[in-house]
Amino acid sequence: MNKKRQIAILGSTGSIGQQALDVIAEHSDLYEVYCLTANNSVAKLAQQAHRFMPAAVVIANEERYDELKGLMSDIPDVKVYAGKRALDEIVEADPIDMVLTAMVGFAGLSPTIHAIRSRKAIALANKETLVVAGELILQLSQQFHTPILPVDSEHSAIFQSLVGEDENPIEKILLTASGGPFRLKTMDEIAAVTKADALRHPTWDMGAKITIDSATMMNKGFEVIEAKWLFGVGASQIQVLVHPQSIVHSAVQFHDGSVKAQLGVPDMRLPIQYALSFPRRLPLSSERLDLFAARKLEFFEPDLNKFRCLALAFEAISRGGNMPCIVNAANEVVNRAFLEDRCRFLQMGDVIAETMERATFDKNPTYDTYIATDAEARRIATELLNKE
């Protein structure tokens, strides 16, 4: 009898984490949850623990430890931990085969590094890890012979398109984007949009942070940075295509002119499952793509004037060093401020741009540099918001 693969899910209460648990439940003969973690969602974490009975759960916010412990008192075999250090330590546990990094933001960097150093396969859904420290993560991955399997639908599509191509050179990556809810709006209309408007994504059901990033297209900018590191290409080899139908999840153009793409319905369970099962394809009880119903597939160039955040991400790539880290930190600050009605939609790009100019630039950052840069950029962005 084959041993079930032990999975740790960082950020199990978020959208990706919940869908990963759906996949594991559908293939409970192959996978078992070793650990579940959350930042603040105590009730949902406890509910998941009761259903999946992991070896351990971790709540990042130490102030919620007693509350979680109380909710878990009837299942004493499940260990309960709290704090950022506990996140770093739990991913090092010997039984774990794979760590799904579905945490949101910079907080995912440290536990991902600890997991790589412990030679755990990484199913990467935390895009900020590669945005902030792509060069470091790739160095560690090579040093510890740790595979990094992309979970983002776009990067999974690229990865799937590359399977079987071995050393065939990539001429261009075609990275698709839905265009978000404001694709057809004018600048004047965009200036007046609200949080509720931005949270109504036309095709994907995602968490609040990534939904706002999709509305500004900063999310696509981050995915360009991710693609650069994951697939070893320059920014000039990555073309963003606005594709409102969200059916072509991304494509690769080779140097003979051939283009391979991965198509499917907008369902994150598919790329999650592919990362868990690679190189196998397992059955998935999901809607199937009907190209007759789809009728048309459209592609447009993104408007970089309207979506300034995408332009800022490309600028960060060209400047290199710790600039993507600066952009990520400032973006996390303004994204949260917008969700809390403390920042206007277009103001987000203004604050990020000014933070890029004010923060200390380092062409050759180390891990300690990233930590210091993140703190400095957050302080600057917060100060800029408070001046408004």
C-alpha positions, 0 to 999 in steps of 0.5 A: 500500500502506497503511503499517502503524500503529506501536505502542509497548507500555509493559508488554508482558510483563504480561497486557494487553501480552501480549494486545495482542501477540496482537491485533497478531499476528492483524492483522499486515497492519495493525499493527507493534510499534515498541517493547516495554518491561518493568520486570523481566521480562527473559527474556519481553521478549527472547522477545517481541523475537525474535518481533516484531522491534521497533525498540527494547526498554526495561527500566525496571530499569537493573540488568537492562540487561546481562542483556537485552543479552546475550539480545538479542545475536543481533538487533543491529538491535533497540536496547536501552535501560534506565531510566525516562528511556529510557521517557520518550524512546522514546515520543517517537520519530517513527515511533510512531502509538499508545502502549499504556500497559499499565504498572502503577501510578504509573510509567505517568504520566511516559511517558504525559505524554511520549507525549501531548506528542509527539501520540501517540494513547494506548490507556490501560490504565494506570488509575493515570494518570487516578486520580493526575492526571486533570485534568492528563492531560485538559488536556494531551490537549486542548492537544496534540489527542491522543486517549485511547482506553480499554482497560479493559473497563468504560471501553471498554464505556462508550465503545462505548455512546457512539459515535453519541450525539454531544452527547446528555447522559449521565444516569448511567454504570452501571459493572459489577464482578464483585464479586471472589472475596469477594462472598459472604463475611462480614466474619469470613471476609474477615478470614482470607483469604489471598493465594492466596484473593485471587488466584483471580478468578472471571471474569478472568485478570489480573496479580497487582496488579490481581487483588488490587485487584479483590478489595478493589474498589479497582480499581472505585474507581479505575475510577470516578475514571477514568470521571469524567475520561474521560466528563466526569461527576460521581461522583454520576452513576456507579453501581457494579453488582456483576454476577458473570457479567461479561457486561455490561461497563458501560452508559450511561443517557441523559436520555430513560431509554434504557440502552445497554450493551456485552456480551461474554465476558470477553476483554480482547483485544476492548477492546484491539483496539477501541482500536487499530482505532477507529472500525473493528471488525476480526474477532477469533478469540475465543469468542462470547457465548451468551446462552442459555448465560449464562441469567441476568444478576444485578446487586447493590449493592456492600457498602461496609462489606465493601469499604472500599476502594471507599468510600475511592475515592469519598471521594477523589473528593469531596475532590478535589485530590491525594487520589486520588494519596494513595490510589493511592500507599498502595494500591500499598504495601499491595497489594505488602505483601499479596502479600509476606505482610506485610499482612492483607487488611482491614489494607489499607483501614486503612492507606490510610484513615490515610494519607489523613488524614496526607498533605499535602492540596493542592486544586490540585496540579501535576505536581511536587505529584503526584511529592511526594505519591506519595513522601510517601504511600508513606513514610507507608503504609510506616511504618504497615505497619512499626508493626504 
